[in-house]
Amino acid sequence: MTERSASWTVDELGPAKVIFLHLASGYDAIVVVDNVALGPAIGGVRMRPDVTASEVARLARAMTVKNAVAGLPHGGGKSGIAAPPDLAPADHERVMRAFARAIEQLTEYIPGPDMGTTETSMAYVYDEIGRAVGVPGALGGVPLDELGATGFGLAICAEVLSEAKIIELAGARVIIQGFGAVGSAAARAIGERGGVVTAVSDIRGATWDPAGLDLAALLTYKQSSGSVVGFPGGAAVPRDDILGFDCDILIPAAQPDVLTADNAAKVSARVVLEGANIPATPEAEEEMAGRGVLCVPDVIANAGGVICAAAEHRGAGRTEAFAEIEEKMRASVAELIDREQRGALTPRAAAVSMADTRLGAARALRRRF
């Protein structure tokens, strides 16, 4: 990683530590521990050749806010490994084990899976240092991607909005940008609640049927082919075009910053549920808010994964973890709606206000000398 002169936001919350690593495997990595006022930081390990220090710092701050809003006894952190996500299995294992050894003494950071890493990746980390979340069930973990914890949380978010009469979930047209672990789980969970998925995309392309895609057939096709491209039950459309297709709910669940000042005006959805981490720039969120599009920020909408991870960390099983996801998601979405409506705040500002309340109380009890 060559970005050692990069800049990132520094304020009263953090970051507490920014650590650059050169791994024994030959790759570079970075860890940002943003804030530990509420407890040790939980945050995923992102593996991408173009990962940057500033991106990891933004993601770590989002985790600080997300964990605080969810009422978890954890701070926020994130890490990035500048390596290709499609390494051969043996090479991937070597990289993950080298990364684990490099962070062994960084006990205030608890890693989990993220883009480019999986439950198996966390199994290697756990085997090396005994500290990881999202590990396979065979090791006693609650594999949040395999079980679809984040996607389940997105469905609960949509359900609460429906109960608040903001949208009608039954029959709602849903578009999912990024049909990976999060996007596919969200499609299943929202479909079970009456939503109709009309378009999905992955890195290679998109498929669309305004009458609704056959989710069971699509999931089977994606599993066998590795992509949604060529799905016989939908029409092939340009990958990025679906962001502007008419729908009730748009779920960006892939890369950061896919919604920007340049394309946010094309979004015709009534509600945006941010399934990915930082999928929209501040300018994009402001543009959508100005048009009355309710954009539920990532720090609330996709918190199901970290709620599951925190439950696993304290020894809870799958049933308890998913019950906690529903309970905490319902509470945070309801409070977001209330704060937004009472205070004329944007959803992002309302979420940050929620986090500040809890973080302020925690900081007041921490040593200051």
C-alpha positions in Angstrom: 0.0 0.0 0.0 1.5 3.3 -1.1 -0.9 5.7 0.5 1.0 6.3 3.7 0.7 10.1 3.2 -3.1 9.9 2.9 -5.3 12.2 5.0 -8.5 11.4 6.9 -10.9 13.2 9.1 -9.7 13.6 12.7 -12.1 14.9 15.4 -13.0 14.3 19.0 -14.2 10.7 18.2 -11.0 9.5 16.5 -9.4 7.8 14.9 -7.7 6.3 17.9 -5.1 4.4 15.8 -4.2 4.2 12.1 -1.7 1.3 11.5 0.0 0.5 8.3 1.2 -3.1 7.9 3.5 -4.9 5.5 2.4 -8.6 5.7 4.7 -11.5 5.6 2.8 -12.7 2.6 4.1 -9.6 0.7 0.9 -7.6 0.6 0.2 -4.3 2.5 -2.7 -3.7 4.9 -4.1 -1.0 7.0 -6.1 -1.1 10.2 -8.1 1.9 11.6 -9.4 1.7 15.1 -11.7 4.7 15.2 -13.2 4.8 18.6 -13.3 2.4 21.6 -15.4 4.5 24.1 -18.1 1.8 24.1 -15.7 -1.2 24.1 -13.4 -3.0 21.7 -13.9 -2.1 18.1 -15.6 -4.5 15.7 -15.2 -4.1 11.9 -14.7 -6.1 8.8 -11.6 -7.0 6.8 -11.9 -5.7 3.3 -9.7 -7.3 0.6 -9.3 -5.2 -2.6 -6.2 -4.3 -4.6 -7.3 -0.6 -4.6 -8.3 -0.3 -1.0 -7.1 3.0 0.5 -6.4 4.5 3.9 -9.0 7.2 3.5 -11.6 4.6 2.5 -10.8 2.4 5.5 -11.0 5.4 7.8 -14.4 6.4 6.5 -15.6 2.8 7.0 -14.2 2.7 10.5 -16.1 5.9 11.4 -19.3 4.4 10.0 -18.8 1.4 12.3 -18.4 3.7 15.3 -21.7 5.3 14.5 -23.4 2.0 13.6 -22.4 0.2 16.7 -23.4 3.1 18.9 -26.8 3.5 17.2 -27.4 -0.3 17.6 -26.6 -0.1 21.3 -23.7 -2.5 21.1 -20.9 -2.5 23.7 -18.3 -2.0 20.9 -16.5 0.8 19.1 -15.8 1.0 15.4 -12.9 -0.2 13.4 -12.1 -1.5 9.9 -9.2 -2.9 8.0 -8.1 -3.3 4.4 -5.7 -5.7 2.7 -4.4 -4.5 -0.7 -4.7 -7.9 -2.4 -6.9 -9.4 -5.1 -10.1 -10.9 -3.7 -9.8 -13.8 -6.2 -6.5 -15.3 -4.9 -6.1 -19.0 -5.1 -7.4 -20.6 -1.9 -3.9 -21.5 -0.6 -2.7 -17.9 -1.3 -5.8 -16.4 0.4 -5.1 -18.5 3.5 -1.5 -17.4 3.6 -2.5 -13.7 3.4 -5.2 -14.1 6.1 -2.9 -15.9 8.4 -0.2 -13.3 7.9 -2.7 -10.5 8.6 -3.9 -12.3 11.7 -0.3 -12.5 13.1 0.2 -8.8 12.3 -2.8 -7.7 14.4 -2.3 -10.2 17.2 -1.3 -7.5 19.7 -4.0 -5.1 18.5 -6.5 -6.5 21.0 -8.9 -3.6 20.9 -9.8 -4.6 17.3 -12.0 -7.6 16.5 -12.0 -8.5 12.8 -14.9 -9.9 10.8 -15.8 -10.7 7.1 -16.3 -7.9 4.6 -15.9 -7.5 0.8 -13.3 -10.0 -0.4 -13.3 -12.1 2.8 -15.5 -14.8 4.1 -16.3 -16.9 7.1 -13.4 -19.2 6.0 -11.1 -16.2 6.1 -12.2 -15.5 9.7 -11.6 -19.2 10.5 -7.9 -18.7 9.6 -7.8 -15.5 11.7 -9.5 -17.2 14.7 -7.1 -20.2 14.4 -4.1 -17.9 14.6 -5.1 -15.4 17.3 -8.4 -16.7 18.8 -10.1 -13.4 18.0 -12.6 -13.0 15.1 -16.4 -12.9 14.5 -18.4 -14.3 11.6 -16.5 -17.6 11.9 -18.0 -20.9 10.5 -20.6 -22.8 12.5 -18.1 -25.7 12.8 -16.0 -23.5 15.0 -19.0 -22.4 17.1 -19.5 -19.2 15.3 -22.6 -17.6 13.8 -21.6 -17.2 10.1 -23.4 -14.0 9.4 -23.0 -14.0 5.6 -24.0 -17.7 5.2 -27.1 -17.0 7.4 -27.9 -13.7 5.7 -27.8 -11.5 8.9 -27.3 -8.2 7.1 -30.0 -9.0 4.5 -32.4 -10.0 7.2 -31.8 -6.7 8.9 -32.6 -4.8 5.7 -35.9 -6.7 5.5 -36.7 -5.7 9.1 -35.9 -2.1 8.2 -38.3 -2.2 5.3 -40.9 -3.9 7.5 -40.7 -1.1 10.1 -41.0 1.6 7.4 -44.1 -0.2 6.1 -45.7 -0.3 9.6 -45.0 3.4 9.8 -46.9 3.9 6.6 -43.9 5.3 4.8 -44.1 2.5 2.2 -46.3 -0.4 1.6 -44.0 -3.5 1.7 -46.6 -5.9 0.2 -46.2 -5.6 -3.5 -43.3 -3.1 -3.2 -41.0 -3.1 -6.3 -37.5 -3.6 -5.1 -34.2 -3.2 -7.0 -30.9 -4.5 -5.6 -27.6 -3.3 -6.9 -25.1 -5.9 -5.9 -26.5 -9.4 -5.8 -23.9 -10.9 -3.5 -24.2 -12.3 0.0 -26.0 -9.2 1.3 -28.1 -8.5 -1.8 -29.3 -12.1 -2.3 -30.2 -12.5 1.4 -32.1 -9.2 1.3 -34.0 -10.4 -1.8 -35.0 -13.6 0.0 -36.1 -11.9 3.2 -37.9 -9.0 1.5 -39.6 -11.5 -0.9 -40.9 -13.5 2.1 -42.5 -10.3 3.3 -44.3 -9.6 0.1 -41.8 -7.4 -1.8 -41.3 -8.0 -5.5 -37.7 -7.9 -6.8 -37.8 -6.5 -10.3 -34.0 -6.0 -11.0 -30.7 -7.1 -9.7 -27.1 -6.6 -10.7 -23.6 -7.8 -10.1 -20.2 -6.8 -11.3 -20.8 -8.3 -14.7 -24.3 -7.0 -15.5 -28.0 -6.8 -14.6 -31.3 -8.6 -15.2 -34.7 -7.0 -15.1 -38.4 -8.0 -15.2 -40.9 -5.3 -14.3 -43.4 -7.9 -13.3 -41.0 -9.5 -10.8 -38.1 -11.9 -11.1 -38.5 -15.5 -10.0 -36.1 -15.4 -7.0 -35.8 -19.1 -6.5 -34.8 -19.6 -10.1 -32.5 -16.5 -10.0 -30.7 -17.7 -6.9 -30.2 -21.2 -8.4 -28.9 -19.6 -11.6 -26.5 -17.3 -9.8 -25.1 -20.2 -7.7 -24.5 -22.3 -10.8 -23.2 -19.6 -13.2 -21.6 -17.2 -10.8 -23.5 -14.2 -12.1 -27.0 -12.9 -12.9 -25.9 -12.3 -16.5 -27.8 -14.5 -18.9 -30.6 -15.3 -16.5 -33.4 -16.6 -18.8 -36.1 -15.2 -16.6 -35.2 -11.6 -17.1 -34.0 -9.1 -19.7 -30.4 -8.1 -19.8 -29.9 -4.4 -19.1 -26.8 -2.3 -18.6 -25.5 -2.8 -15.0 -25.7 0.8 -13.8 -28.9 1.7 -15.4 -31.0 -0.1 -12.8 -30.1 2.6 -10.3 -32.6 4.9 -12.1 -35.3 2.3 -12.8 -38.7 3.0 -11.3 -39.2 1.2 -8.0 -40.3 1.7 -4.5 -37.2 0.5 -2.7 -33.6 0.7 -4.0 -30.9 -1.3 -2.1 -27.3 -0.4 -3.1 -25.4 -3.4 -1.7 -22.1 -3.4 -3.5 -19.2 -0.9 -3.7 -18.7 2.4 -1.8 -19.9 5.6 -3.5 -22.1 4.1 -6.2 -24.5 7.0 -5.7 -22.9 10.3 -6.3 -23.8 13.9 -7.1 -23.7 12.9 -10.8 -26.3 10.1 -10.7 -28.4 10.6 -7.5 -31.0 12.7 -9.4 -31.7 9.6 -11.5 -32.9 7.6 -8.5 -36.7 7.3 -8.7 -37.2 5.1 -5.6 -39.3 6.3 -2.7 -36.9 4.7 -0.2 -33.2 3.8 -0.4 -31.9 1.2 2.0 -28.1 1.3 2.1 -27.1 -2.3 2.2 -23.4 -1.6 1.5 -21.1 0.4 3.6 -20.9 4.1 2.5 -22.6 3.4 -0.9 -23.7 7.0 -1.3 -21.6 10.2 -1.0 -22.8 13.0 1.3 -23.8 15.0 -1.8 -25.9 12.2 -3.1 -27.7 11.8 0.2 -28.4 15.5 0.4 -29.8 15.5 -3.2 -32.1 12.6 -2.5 -33.3 14.1 0.8 -34.1 17.4 -1.0 -36.5 15.5 -3.3 -38.2 13.6 -0.4 -36.4 10.3 -1.0 -35.9 8.6 2.4 -32.4 7.3 2.4 -31.9 5.1 5.4 -28.1 5.3 6.0 -25.8 2.3 6.2 -25.2 2.8 9.9 -28.8 1.8 10.5 -29.9 -0.1 7.4 -27.2 -2.7 7.3 -26.5 -3.1 11.0 -27.8 -6.6 11.1 -24.4 -8.0 10.3 -22.5 -6.3 13.2 -25.4 -7.0 15.6 -25.0 -10.7 14.8 -21.3 -10.4 15.1 -21.5 -8.8 18.6 -24.0 -11.5 19.7 -21.6 -14.2 18.5 -18.7 -12.5 20.3 -20.4 -12.8 23.6 -21.3 -16.5 22.9 -24.9 -16.3 21.6 -26.3 -18.7 19.1 -28.2 -18.2 15.8 -31.7 -17.9 17.3 -30.6 -15.4 19.9 -28.6 -13.4 17.4 -31.4 -13.1 14.9 -33.9 -12.1 17.7 -31.5 -9.4 18.7 -31.1 -8.2 15.1 -34.9 -7.8 14.9 -35.2 -6.1 18.3 -32.4 -3.6 17.7 -33.2 -2.9 14.1 -36.8 -2.1 15.0 -35.8 0.2 17.8 -33.2 2.1 15.7 -35.4 2.5 12.6 -38.3 3.8 14.7 -36.0 6.3 16.5 -34.6 7.4 13.2 -38.1 8.1 11.8 -39.0 10.0 15.0 -35.8 12.1 15.0 -36.1 12.9 11.3 -39.7 14.0 11.5 -39.3 16.0 14.8 -36.1 17.7 14.1 -36.2 18.3 10.3 -32.9 16.4 10.1 -31.6 14.4 7.2 -31.6 10.6 7.9 -27.8 10.7 8.2 -27.8 13.6 10.6 -30.5 11.9 12.7 -28.4 8.7 12.9 -25.3 10.6 13.9 -27.3 12.4 16.5 -28.4 9.1 17.9 -24.8 7.9 18.1 -23.5 11.1 19.6 -25.9 10.8 22.5 -24.5 7.4 23.5 -20.9 8.1 22.7 -21.0 11.3 24.7 -22.3 9.5 27.7 -19.6 6.9 27.4 -16.8 9.4 26.9 -17.8 11.2 30.0 -17.0 8.1 32.0 -13.6 7.4 30.4 -10.3 8.6 31.7 -9.4 12.1 30.5 -6.0 12.6 32.2 
